[in-house]
Amino acid sequence: MPTDQSLFSNTPQAITLSALNNRIADAVNADPGLHRQWVTAETSDVRVSRGHCYLELIEKDDKEQTVARLGAVIWASTYAGLAARFKAVTGQDFASGMKVMVCMTVNFHGQYGIKAVIGDINPEFTLGDMARLRKEIIDKLTKEGIIDNNKRLPWATVPQRVAVISSATAAGYGDFMNQLDNNAYGLKFYTHLFTAVLQGNNTVPSVLEALKKVASLHEHFDCLVIIRGGGATSELNSFDNYDLARAVALFPIPVIVGIGHERDTTVLDYVAAMRVKTPTAAAEFLIGQGINALARLDELRNLVINNARDILGREREHISYYTSLIPATAQRIVSTAHTRLDNYLETIPMAATSIIKAQNTRLDHSVELIKSAVTQSLATAQLRLQSLDDKVTLLSPRNILNRGYSLTMRGGKFVTEASQLNPGDVITTFFKDGKATTQVGAIKLDKQ
């Protein structure tokens, strides 16, 4: 039978985990390529505890998928100086989501595992990456031909109806409103706040939603103000965003941007109609527009007053000139009138004689016409009278009786019909050679 030793003769020789970690530590810590190596990466999960800065360095592909990850630390003795220099150069605090170039040494500890210790940072690399991102957005907007669209929009003479995108509790918004409401010139502004988040991960969607609301009501406003008070410069990274910049560039009314400090610049500053350094400066700009309008009104008022004075002065001179001419002109008119009157007086006798002679001629002519008309009228009347006389003679009762007719009368009235008589009436009948008186007996009427 085989011995116990022979039963395990093929068992591999194993080492302890700590021994393996020691070998890894020896390999890693001895590799010169892992000491003070400059590496480019993106920061993630940056946090500071007891002065030490703990973070992860990640690398993403074109699809924004993480392809590498490494834990890192900046010890407190180093971090304070590096953070101060980083902010002085970039204007931002060292934070997550930044492209960085760091000098680090990779250590492996048997108990705590692998750890990258960062000993230096190149802030110019981060600054360059920020500028590169901003330039890419600006170049894209320029290529699309919309980079200056908002700048070209006309301003209202006095922009008094103001839409505001800000946080309701932000100190910058309070400063802005206080400056507008208490301006020394008594200018009245009408504002409406569209609340939005202006820091953190929700900045872009929140501001885009507010822009959409204002755009739907843009006819009621003269301009839009996007303001944010002081704070960490790193919080402004969200405003270097293509979608936000495009929305502002295409906004239908002029946009004023005041979301940082004097030294801070974002893409929105390049596309907005007006960039100011602070919310208070935004209010001062609007007040300045009102002051300019008041100044123009004063200029117009003075111009009107001066023109009116000039016109009145010229008219006074004209009046004085014409007033001085009145006596001589009146004298000339009176003299001319006297001359014309004398001429009329001289011509009156001749004119009267001529008129009388003409009227006498017309009168003589009228008399002749009257005589002729009277003669003709008398002749006509005589002819009519003769005709009537002939008719009277012809129709006289005597001529009627001479033609063989008779006339009957009752009570002095002629009887022309039998129905006018009654039996017993006394009638007188006239004949050519006399008359007869009879009494009516029976009366017989002809049937019609």
GIZI-V202574 format. One record per run of one state. SS is the DSSP state (alpha for helix, beta for strand, coil for the rest). FROM is the first residue (numbers start at 1). LEN is the number of residues. If there is no record, write none. Layout:
BEGIN
ss=SS from=FROM len=LEN
ss=SS from=FROM len=LEN
END
This chain:
BEGIN
ss=coil from=1 len=3
ss=alpha from=4 len=4
ss=coil from=8 len=9
ss=alpha from=17 len=14
ss=coil from=31 len=1
ss=alpha from=32 len=3
ss=coil from=35 len=2
ss=beta from=37 len=13
ss=coil from=50 len=2
ss=beta from=52 len=9
ss=coil from=61 len=5
ss=beta from=66 len=9
ss=coil from=75 len=1
ss=alpha from=76 len=15
ss=coil from=91 len=8
ss=beta from=99 len=11
ss=coil from=110 len=3
ss=beta from=113 len=9
ss=coil from=122 len=1
ss=alpha from=123 len=21
ss=coil from=144 len=6
ss=alpha from=150 len=3
ss=coil from=153 len=8
ss=beta from=161 len=6
ss=coil from=167 len=4
ss=alpha from=171 len=11
ss=coil from=182 len=8
ss=beta from=190 len=6
ss=coil from=196 len=7
ss=alpha from=203 len=14
ss=coil from=217 len=1
ss=alpha from=218 len=3
ss=coil from=221 len=2
ss=beta from=223 len=5
ss=coil from=228 len=5
ss=alpha from=233 len=7
ss=coil from=240 len=2
ss=alpha from=242 len=8
ss=coil from=250 len=4
ss=beta from=254 len=5
ss=coil from=259 len=8
ss=alpha from=267 len=5
ss=coil from=272 len=2
ss=beta from=274 len=2
ss=coil from=276 len=3
ss=alpha from=279 len=117
ss=coil from=396 len=1
ss=alpha from=397 len=6
ss=coil from=403 len=4
ss=beta from=407 len=4
ss=coil from=411 len=2
ss=beta from=413 len=2
ss=coil from=415 len=3
ss=alpha from=418 len=3
ss=coil from=421 len=5
ss=beta from=426 len=6
ss=coil from=432 len=2
ss=beta from=434 len=6
ss=coil from=440 len=9
END
